[in-house]
Amino acid sequence: MLNSSILDTLIGLMLMYAALALVATGVTEMIGTFLRIRPKVLEFALQQVLGSNYFKQFYNNPRIATLTRKLEDESDGMKLPAYLAPSTFASTFVDVLLSKVADNDPAAARSQVKQDFGKLRDMVNAVEEPNLRYLLQTAVAKVEGQAADGAAALAAFEKELENYYNQLMERVSGWFKRKAHLITVAVGIVVCALSNADTIMMARTLSNSPEVRKALVTQAATYQDVDPSLAGVNCPTLLQKNKETPTAMSNDELQGLLKCQSALTSARMSQATTAFPIGWDNSGLPQGGLAWAMKVLGILISGLAVSLGAAFWFQAMQNLMRLTGKLPPAAAPAVVATGTGVQGPESGPAKA
């Protein structure tokens, strides 16, 4: 059994990072909701695909308009939805595409296309945006020779649009995660600055104080996992969906996710009861330029570490504790790790 003060110091640092990451996660999610990052990323992606002309028609379509909420100032436009189902996207865009057929009567236009699929092909060939036209022409060519009639061809065409939309959402999820991570890094640095969570100072304190080091290691060893289902029956499902496809969540699911993350953060923070040797104290302010430079460096290191997320540090902490023999391997099942940022941790470390 290893008994190294260096390893114990690392365990204490990891526990601090994990606890602060829980706070940063909640703050990041609130910022993401306030800034409406999800709707804006979806809007940007669709605008790039559809072009400005079709994009405006798309969001003015009644199917989409019913999903928006008017702002008090009508001149400021509408709040765009954070999520659109693939079937909604496909059927709405087909309506937009057929807007010039049958005097803008979607039902009549669809009826005509079902009788003669060539009408849709002609509309596709008339699309001005080159990239969109190529995409639609590819979909038409793929289904036109396979469908038995116009009705089947139209259904297959919408299915192709749904498949493309799903692929687009995978890329959108990547954009969203990158934006969210930038916010997480900034929030992590701010949280560490406000709490004076200085990695250099913390490491020095733990190295020189066996009592503090022992207290933190004990806290880490006795930390108990919080079952996500305790925060709500749907919480495990929502947390998993937020991890895999964060942009593919409805507004109701997003609200439920916020409640789950808030409840889990409160539960986990209540277990991190050890008083970390952090916080601002007038008597402990740095003296001189070099001391302040080291303070800033220590806080930046902490902020970047916190941005990796609580689940990452809980998992790393448990692995290190198993290495030191402070946790039996058989009593420490693996943690379900998640990404960073607005996604939040899905579970804490394994039960000791």
N, C-alpha and C positions, 0 to 999 in steps of 0.2 A: 504494500500500500504506500503510494507516494505521499509525502508530507512536505511539500515545497511551499515556502512563503511566496514565491513568484507565481505559482499556479493559483494559490489562494487569492493573490492580488488580482489576477486575471478574472477569477470567478466574481470577485466583488465589483470589478469594472463592468462585467457583462450584466450583472444584476442591475446596476445603475442604468446602463444603456436600455435594458429591457423595460424598466419602470418608466423612464422618460419617454421611450418610444410609444408606450400606451397613451400618454398624454398627447404627444405629437400627432398620433393617428387620429384621435378625436378632433383636434383642432384642424387638421388637414381636411377631414371630411366636411366639417362645417364651412371651411373656406371654399371647398369645391362646390358645395351646394349654393353658397351665396354668389359665387362667380358664375354659376351655371356652366361649368366646364363641359359636362356631358352633352347638353343640348348644342353647345357651340361647336364641339368637335364633330357631332353628327351633321350639323348644318354645313360646316366647312367641307366635309367629305361629299355630301350630296351636291353641293354647289360645284365642286370640282368635276363631278361626274356628269351632271345634268346641264351645266352651263347656266348662265344668268337667266336666260329667257325661260327655259323649261323649269328651272328651279323656282321662279316666281309662280308660274302656273301650278306647279306641284304643291306648294304650300298654300295656295289659294283654293285648292280643291276642297270641297266640303268634307271629304274623308279626313283630311289633315286638319282643316280649320276647326273641326269639332274637338280635336285633341289639344288645341292651344288655349291659353288663357289671355284674354285681353287685358292689357295694362290700363291703368286709370287714364293715362295720356294716350289717346288713340293714335296720335301722330308718331308715337314711339314704336308702333307695330305690335307684334304678338310675342308671347313667350313660347318658343318652339318646344316640342316634346323632347324628352331625353331619350326616347326609344320608339322605334317603329317596327312593327312585326314585318317579316319578309313578305307575307301575303298582302299586307296593307300597302307596302311599297310597290309591289308588282302591279296590283290591280289599279292603284291610283295612277301610276305612271302610264299604264295602258290607256286609261281614260284621258290623260293629258295628251298622249300621242294621237288619240282619235278625236281630239277636241274640234277639229275642222270637218269632221264627218257628221252627217245628219244633224246639222245646225246645233252643234254642241250638246246633243242628247246622247249621253253615254250608253243608255240602254239600246237606243236605236242603232247607234254606231256599232256596238258589239254584235247586234243581230245581223247587220250587214256584213261584218267581217267573218262571222261564222258561216255565212253563205258563200262568201268570196274572200278567202284569206289574202288574195292578191292586193286588196285595198290596204291592209296593214303593211304589206311589203312596200307599196308605193309611198305610204306615209314615212316609213323608215328611210327610204332612199332620199326623201326630201329634207331630212334632218340636216341642219346647217353645221352643227358642231362635229368635226371630223372624228374625234375619239368616240363620242356617243354613237354616231352613225355606224362606225365600224363594229362597235359592241352589239348594236341592235341587228345589224345585217348578219353578223355571225350567228346570233340566236335564231333569226328567221331561217337562215340556210340550214341550221341544224334540225329544226322541227318540221320544215315545210315538206321535205321528202319522206318523212316518217309517219306523219299523221294521216289518218284515213279521210278526214274531212276538215272543214274550216273550224268547226267547234273544237275538235281535238287539237288542231294546230294552235288555236288561240290559247287553250289551256296549257299546252306544252310550252308555248312561248312565255307565258306568265311564270311557269315553273322555272324556266331558264333565268328569268329576271330574279326570281327568288334565290336561286343558287348564286348568282353574281352578287346579290345583296349580302348574302351570308359571307362570301369571300371578302367583300368590302368591309364588313363589320369586324372581321379578324384584323384587318389593317388598322381600322379605327381604334380597336382596343389597344393596339400597340402605340398609336399616337396619344391616346388618353393616358396610358400608363407612363409614358415619358413626361407628359405635362404634369401629371400627378406627382411624379418623383421629384421634379424640380421644386414643386411647392413643398413637398415633404422635407427636402434638404433645407430649404429656407426656414420652415417651421421648426425643424430640429435644432438649427443654430440659434434661433430666437429663444426657444424653450431652454436650451442649455445656458444661454447668456443670462436670461432672467433668473435662473436658479443657480448660477455660478457653478455649473457642472463642468469643471475643468479637469480633463483627463490627467494632465500632468500633476496637478495638485492632488487629485484623488489617488493616483498611483503612489505619490510620495507619502501621503497620509497612511495608506494601507501598508506600505512597506515598513513604515516606522512605528506602526501601532498594532501589535498582535491582538489587542482586545477588539478593536474595530474590525480587523480582518476576520477574526473568529466569528464575530456577530453576523457579519454579512454572509459568510460561508454557511453558517447555521441557518440563516434565513433562506438562502438558496436551496439548501438540502431539504428543508421542510416545506418548500413551496408546493402547494397543491393545485392541480389543474382545475379549471373552471369549465364545466360542461356547457357548451353553447346552447344546448336545449333548455337550460335553466333560465336563459334570458327570453325564451319564447319558443314555441313548438316549431316555427318555421325558420328560426335563426340558423341552424346548421345548413339548410338548403340555400338560404340567402347569402350566407358567407361564402359558401362554395361557388355559387354563381358569380358573386362579385370577384372572386379570385380568377375564374376562368374567362368569363366574358362580361366585364364590368359595364360595357356600353349597351348590352342586351338586357337591360332591366327596365321595367315599367316604372312610372312615377310612384305607384303604390308600393312596389318592391323597394324602391329607393328609400321611401319613408320608413318602411319596416326595417331596412338595413341600418339606418341611422339609430333607431331605437335599440336594436340588438347590439350594435357596437358600443353605444353609450352604457348599456347595462353591463356588458362584459368588461368594459374598461373600469367601471366602478367596482365590480366584483374583484377584478385582478389587482387593482390598486389598493383595495382594502387589505389584501394579503401581503403586500409589500410594505410592512409596517416598520421595518428597520429605518432608523433615522440616518440617512446618508450624511457624511461630513461635507455637505454642500450648502450653498446659500451665501448671500452677501453679508459682510460684517465690516463696519467702518474701520475696526481695528486691524482687519486683515487685508485691507486694500493694498495692491502692489505699490511699491515705491521705486520710481525710476522707469526709464524707457524700456530697459531690457526686461524688467519684471512684468510690465504691461504687455510687451510683445509675447512673452511666454504665456501670459494669461489668455491673450487672444488666440494663440496657437492651440492651447489646451481646449478652449471652448469650441474652436473650429473642428478639432479632432472629435470631440464629443458629439457635435451636431451631425457630422458626416456618419458617425457610427450609429446614432439614433435613427437616421434616415433609412437604415437597413431594415428596420421593423422589429417589433417585440418578438415575433415568432422566431426570427433568425437568431436573436441573442439567447432566447430561452433554450432553443435547440443546441446552440453552441455551448451554453453553460452546462447543460445536462451531459453532453458528450465529455466535456472536460472533467466534470465531477465523477463520471464513471471511470475516467482515466485515473483519477486520483484515488479511486476506491471509496469515495464518499457516498456513492449511490450504487447499489447492487444492479448489475445489468438486467437481471430478470425482473426487477421491480420498476424498470423505467422504459415503458413502451414508447415508440417514436411519436413525435409531435407532427400534427398536420401543419406544415409550414405554408405560409402565404407570401404574397408579394408585399411591397412597401406602399406607403402613401395612403390614398383615400380608401384602399381596399381593406386595410386593417388586419390584425391577426385573427385566425379562426379558432385557435386553441392555444392554451398556455403550454408549458412544458409538461412532460409526462409526470405522472404521480410517483412520488417517492415511496 
